[in-house]
Amino acid sequence: MESIFNHGVTEAERLVLTGGYPETQEEYFYGMGQDDAYADLYRLYKIRNDTDKALFFLEQITDIAFKNQFKMRPCCSVHS
């Protein structure tokens, strides 16, 4: 599964993505599906201010309702 760990996520970025909870890689993957991982990749690239890559990963999400959460709700995106 492609995830933030394939994209050189830093510890600081992981803390932002997890709301400050320092979870292990094993905890991160527990119950994770590919759409969840794509959502985190979207959020990771938002943190990095790389809009093109963020939108690329957003478009990879197959669950339309889940994808729309990121398109319609500012609460679901990460802002640096």
N, C-alpha and C positions, 0 to 999 in steps of 0.2 A: 504494500500500500504506500502510495506517495504521501509524504507528510512533511511537517515543518523540519523534521530531522534530516530530510534529504536536501534541505535548503539552508543549512548552516545557521539555524536559529541560535541566538545567543542566550545566555542565562537571563539577561535583562529583558529580552523580548519574550522569553518563556514566562517570566513573572507577569508581564503585562497581559499576555494571552490567557493566563490562568487566574487573573485577578489577585495576584500576589501570593498565591499558594505554590510553594516550591515542590510540585509533584515530580515523581520519578518518571522515566521514560515508560516503564511498565505500567504505572498508574495512568499515564497519558493515553496509552493504547487500549486500556481496559474498556470494553464496550464501544470502541470507536469504529465507525464505518467510514467508507471512502468519502461520502458526502460531508461528514463531520471534519475529516482531514482537509478536504478542499476548502471548507469554510475557514478553518484555521490558517490555511495558506493565503486565502483572501485577506484575512485580518493581519497576518504577518506582513504582507506586502503593503497594506495600508499603513502600518507602523513605519515601514521603510520609505513611505511616500512614493511608491512605485505603482501608480494608478493602472498602468497598462497590464502589468503582471497580476495585480489584484483582480482586475476585471476578468482576465483570462481564467483564473481559478474560480471565480464566481460562476462563470459560464459552464464550468465543468460539473457543477452540482446538478444532479439529475432530478432530485425532488423539488418540483416547482414551488410548492408552498414554502419549503425551507429556504430556497434561493430567494424568494420574494421578501422574506424577513430582512435580508441584507439590503435589498433594493429600496424598501419602503420605510425601514425603521432605523433612525440614527443610533438607537440604543444598541444595535447588534453589530455595529462596526467599531473599530478601534481608531481613535484619533490620537495622534502623537502631539 
